[in-house]
């Protein structure tokens, strides 16, 4: 389903997986736990475990700060692998978020998008962790609003997180119908924004990862509406500039 990009006034972004390469950020530390050499199957196993344990913890402890979420994920992955770990390694994993790299196209694409829209963050992290990301890999990006799970008091896909963006965007004179989600996660962001009657969103299909859900299955079940799919954020910025030209 198409969306008129010229009628949109605000974009709200998932950050980690859409703008930041979380896989590159966590993989080295998870591989240190693994008793066997890196293989594609091992990487898939580690990412799947990380993803599933993170979801469980978000749902059961919605006010737990994200570094502690990561520490618990780390412990559970180690338990699955049958290996021990040091408290220092666990803490380092939990506080590594600000070191996760941005995708190469992210910052320049955000600069281009900021010429046409207000830009908002909606992220499942704590304020301190995002601030480290903002000062580090996203240091040249401009944001009109930064809304974290810690500030809101719940983790996505809780409806409250998306409603919070609507409330804050209204202060910029932006209505819900003028907001557009830009996210990699189909399972969380795109399913919930459809359920909450946002306009069809933009999917940034980073790296072909299925951790965010399978598009074909979700579309067949009527759970998502995708206005546009792009391999990179820069491709979406190209489409926006074409629409405004």
C-alpha positions in Angstrom: 0.0 0.0 0.0 1.5 3.3 -1.0 1.9 6.4 1.2 2.1 9.9 0.0 5.5 11.0 1.3 4.6 14.7 0.7 1.7 14.4 3.1 3.9 13.0 5.9 5.3 15.5 8.4 7.1 13.3 10.9 9.1 10.1 10.9 9.6 7.9 13.9 12.4 5.5 13.9 13.4 2.2 15.5 17.1 2.6 16.1 18.8 -0.6 16.9 18.6 -2.8 13.7 17.3 0.1 11.6 20.0 2.8 12.1 22.5 0.9 14.3 24.0 -2.5 13.4 23.1 -4.4 16.5 24.3 -7.7 15.0 27.8 -6.4 14.5 27.7 -4.9 18.0 26.8 -8.0 19.9 28.3 -10.8 17.9 31.9 -10.6 19.0 31.0 -10.8 22.7 28.5 -13.7 22.1 31.1 -15.6 20.1 33.4 -15.4 23.1 30.9 -17.5 24.9 30.7 -20.1 22.2 32.7 -23.3 22.7 33.0 -23.8 18.9 34.3 -21.7 16.0 32.0 -19.2 14.2 29.7 -20.7 11.6 26.6 -19.4 9.9 24.5 -21.8 11.9 26.1 -20.7 15.2 25.5 -17.0 14.4 21.8 -17.8 13.6 21.5 -19.7 16.9 23.0 -16.9 18.9 20.9 -14.2 17.3 17.8 -16.2 17.7 18.5 -16.8 21.4 19.3 -13.2 22.0 16.1 -12.1 20.2 13.8 -14.5 22.0 15.2 -13.9 25.5 15.1 -10.2 25.0 11.4 -10.4 24.1 10.6 -12.5 27.2 12.4 -10.0 29.5 10.8 -7.0 27.9 7.4 -8.5 28.4 7.9 -9.7 32.0 9.9 -6.7 33.3 8.8 -3.6 31.4 10.6 -1.1 33.6 14.0 -3.0 33.8 16.7 -0.8 32.3 18.1 -2.0 29.0 21.7 -2.8 30.2 20.2 -5.1 32.8 18.1 -6.7 30.1 21.2 -7.4 28.1 23.0 -8.8 31.1 20.2 -11.3 31.7 20.2 -12.2 28.0 23.9 -12.8 28.2 23.5 -15.1 31.2 20.7 -17.1 29.5 22.7 -17.5 26.3 25.7 -18.8 28.3 23.4 -21.2 30.1 22.2 -22.6 26.8 25.7 -23.0 25.6 26.7 -24.7 28.9 29.6 -22.3 29.6 30.6 -20.1 32.4 31.2 -16.3 32.2 32.7 -13.6 34.4 30.6 -10.8 35.9 32.9 -8.3 34.2 32.1 -9.8 30.8 28.4 -9.8 31.6 28.5 -6.1 32.6 30.5 -5.2 29.6 27.9 -6.8 27.3 25.1 -4.9 29.1 26.9 -1.6 28.7 28.1 -2.1 25.1 25.2 -0.4 23.4 26.8 2.9 22.8 29.7 1.2 21.0 27.4 -0.6 18.4 28.2 0.9 15.0 25.8 2.8 12.8 25.2 1.4 9.3 27.4 3.3 6.9 24.5 5.2 5.2 22.6 6.1 8.4 23.8 9.6 9.4 23.9 11.1 5.9 20.4 9.6 5.1 19.1 11.2 8.3 20.5 14.5 7.4 18.7 14.3 4.0 15.4 13.3 5.6 15.6 16.1 8.2 15.2 18.6 5.3 11.6 17.4 4.8 10.4 15.9 8.1 10.6 16.1 11.9 12.6 13.1 13.1 11.7 11.2 16.3 13.4 8.2 18.0 11.2 5.5 19.5 13.6 3.0 21.0 13.6 0.1 23.5 16.6 1.3 25.5 17.3 3.5 28.5 18.2 7.2 28.3 21.9 6.8 29.2 22.4 4.1 26.6 20.8 6.1 23.8 22.8 9.2 24.9 26.0 7.2 24.3 24.7 6.3 20.9 23.7 9.8 20.1 27.1 11.2 21.1 28.9 8.3 19.3 27.8 6.7 16.1 24.9 9.1 15.6 26.7 12.2 16.7 25.9 14.2 13.6 22.2 13.3 13.4 19.5 15.8 14.4 16.4 14.7 16.4 13.3 16.6 17.2 12.3 14.1 19.9 13.9 11.1 21.7 11.5 8.7 23.3 12.9 5.7 25.1 11.5 2.7 26.9 12.8 4.1 30.2 11.0 7.5 29.7 7.7 5.8 28.7 7.8 3.0 31.3 7.3 0.1 28.9 9.0 -1.7 26.0 7.7 -2.0 22.4 5.4 -3.5 21.2 3.4 -2.1 24.1 0.8 0.2 22.5 1.7 2.9 25.1 5.0 3.5 23.4 3.4 4.3 20.0 0.7 6.4 21.6 3.4 8.4 23.4 4.9 9.4 20.0 1.5 10.6 18.8 1.1 12.7 22.0 4.6 14.3 21.6 4.3 14.8 17.8 1.1 16.8 18.4 3.2 19.5 20.1 4.8 20.0 16.7 1.4 20.3 15.0 1.7 16.8 13.6 -1.3 14.6 13.6 -1.2 10.8 13.8 -2.2 10.5 10.1 0.9 12.5 9.3 3.3 10.2 11.1 5.2 7.4 9.4 7.1 4.5 11.1 10.5 3.7 9.7 11.7 0.4 11.1 13.4 -2.9 10.4 11.3 -4.9 12.8 8.1 -6.2 11.2 7.1 -8.3 14.2 7.2 -5.4 16.6 6.9 -2.0 14.9 5.0 -2.8 11.8 2.5 -5.2 13.3 1.7 -2.8 16.1 1.4 0.3 14.0 -1.1 -1.4 11.8 -3.0 -2.6 14.8 -3.1 1.0 16.1 -4.2 2.4 12.7 -1.1 4.3 11.7 -0.5 4.8 8.0 1.4 2.0 6.3 5.0 2.1 7.3 8.5 2.0 5.7 10.4 -1.2 6.1 14.2 -1.0 6.1 15.2 -4.6 5.3 18.7 -4.5 6.7 20.8 -7.4 5.9 18.0 -9.8 5.0 17.7 -10.7 8.7 14.5 -12.6 9.6 14.8 -11.6 13.3 12.3 -8.9 12.7 9.7 -11.3 11.2 8.9 -12.8 7.7 7.2 -10.2 5.5 5.3 -12.7 3.3 3.8 -14.6 6.2 2.8 -11.4 8.1 1.2 -9.9 5.0 -0.7 -13.1 4.2 -2.1 -13.0 7.7 -3.1 -9.3 7.3 -0.9 -8.2 10.2 1.2 -5.6 8.4 0.9 -2.9 5.7 4.1 -1.9 4.1 4.2 1.4 2.1 7.7 0.9 0.9 10.6 -1.6 1.4 14.2 -0.5 1.1 17.4 -2.3 1.7 19.0 0.8 3.2 17.9 4.0 4.8 19.7 5.9 2.0 17.4 4.2 -0.5 14.4 5.6 1.3 16.0 9.1 1.4 16.4 8.8 -2.4 12.7 8.1 -2.7 11.8 11.0 -0.5 14.0 13.4 -2.5 12.4 12.2 -5.7 8.9 12.8 -4.2 9.7 16.4 -3.3 11.6 17.2 -6.5 
